[in-house]
Every structure is written in structure tokens, then in C-alpha cells.
Amino acid sequence: METETVEQTRTVGPQVGDVLVSSWGYEQTNIDFWRVVSLTASGKSVRIMPVAQRVVDYSKGCEHVVPHVVPLAGDWWPKDQDNVTTTLIRWYGHGGSLAWCVGVPKGYKNTAHLWGGQPVFQTAAGWGH
């Protein structure tokens, strides 16, 4: 990887503390939130860990959820690093410019993007297949 690409990844890509969102499911929508806890030295990958969600709005069959994150302060690195996953930053063309996403842990088969700060729709418990 060229230095210019690495530097672009570090300045434009995910940063420590960013909250990511991924959506998945078949005939239902499920939402997972992730938090960037570190970047690798090369800048090609990030370490992410799952973040709990909380429901901020509910109607028949649907919920709107947001991540339940706590501020990063002091020695916050998780002692149980089993929850931390290293994943590649992926760049793709979007509207004539480069955008990024990261892969989420094996088995989820999707990617996560920067969360925009607004509640996200998901199928309510008991309404999917």
C-alpha cells in the first residue's frame, strides 16, 4: 500500500471513538452498532467492538434504535479483548468520490459505515422470520 493511501485512510477514514452501524437480515432488518477502539499501525485496518443499542421509538413491528455508548475516558481499553475484532478498511466509489466501510466479524457477512447520529430503523422483536 502506498503512503498516500495510508495517510488518506488515517485522515479521512475511521477514527478512534467513531460509532459504526451495520444492517442485516432476511425479511427483517437487524441493526448492529460497533465502535472503533484503535487503528493498526499501517492504517489499513481498525479494531472494532460491539456496542449495545437502545430503543428510542417503537411502533407496531418496528423500532428506532441508537447506540448506547459511554464516553472514552482514561483506561477504557476492554480487559476482555475477545470482543475486539480487527477488520480491513474498504474503500469504494460513491458519487464520484471515495467512501469507506469496514467488514464486521465473520458470520455477519456485511459491512459497517459511520453512524450518522440519527435513530436507525429495525424490525421489532417477534415481527421477523
N, C-alpha and C positions, 0 to 999 in steps of 0.2 A: 504494500500500500504506500502510495506517495505521501510525503509530508504534508502537502497542501490538503489532501483528502482528510488526513488525520486531524489537522488543525480545524478544518471545516466541521468535522464531527464534534470536536470539543467545543466549538463556539456556537454552532447552530443546532446541534443535536441535543439529546437528552442531557440534563444536568442533575447533580445530586439533589434530592428532595422533590424532583418532579413526580407528579402522580400521573400514571398511565391508565388507560381504560381499554378493555377488550370485550368484544361481544361475540357470543357463540350460541349455537343451539339449532335444533331441527324442529320446526313447527312450534317453536317458542324462542324467546330471546332471553339469554342469560348474560349478566354483566359481571366482570371481574375487574377489580382495581389492583394496581401494582405501584410500588414506589421504588424509584431509583435510589440505591444506597451507596453506589460507588461506580466509577468508570475504571476500566482497565488502563494500564499504562500506555498501551498502543492507541487507545481511543476507538478501537473497533468494536468493543463490547461494553455492556453495562451489567451491573449486578442489580437484580430486582428482587423484591419480596412482596408477597401478597398483603393486601390491605383490606380490612373489614369494610363492609358497607352498611349504610343505614337508610331506611326508607323515609323519605320526606313527604311523599304524597302517595295515596292509594285510591284506586277506584276499581270497580269490578273487573278482575282479570289482569290489571296492570299496576305496576309500582313505578315510582320515580325514585332513583337511589343516588346517593353521593358517597364518596369515600369517607370513612371515619379515620382521619389521620390525626396524629399528635405532633406537635412541633418538634423539630430536631433540636436537641439541646444536649450539650455535654457528651458523655459517653453513651450514645444511643445505639451503637452497633449491637445487633442482636447476639446474645450469647449462644443461642441455638441456631447455628448457621445452616441447619437443614432446610430452613425456609428461604434461603438466599439462592437464587439461580443466576448463572452467568449466561447471557444471551447476546447474540450479534445485533448490531445496529444495521438496519437495512435501509438503503436509500432508493427512492423511486421517483419517477417523473410525475408531477402533479400540477396541472395548469401552467405548464411551461417552466416550472421551477422544480428544484429538488425538495422533496419532503422525506421524512424519516418515520420508521416504525421499528419496533423490536419484537423478536419472537418471544412467545411465552412458553412456560415449561412443556416438555414433551407430553403428549397426550391431549393437550388442548387444541393443537393444530390451527392456531391462529396467531395474529399479531396484535400488539397494543400500540396505541397512539397517545399523544399528550392529551390529558383530560382538559376540556375547555372551561371547567368551573361551573357548569350548569348541571342540574339533575339529569340523569340518563334513564330512559325507559327500559324496563324489563318485564317479562311475563311474571305475574304474581304466582306465588307458591300454590300448587294444586290446579293450575289452569293450563299447564303444558301437557305434552305427551311423553 
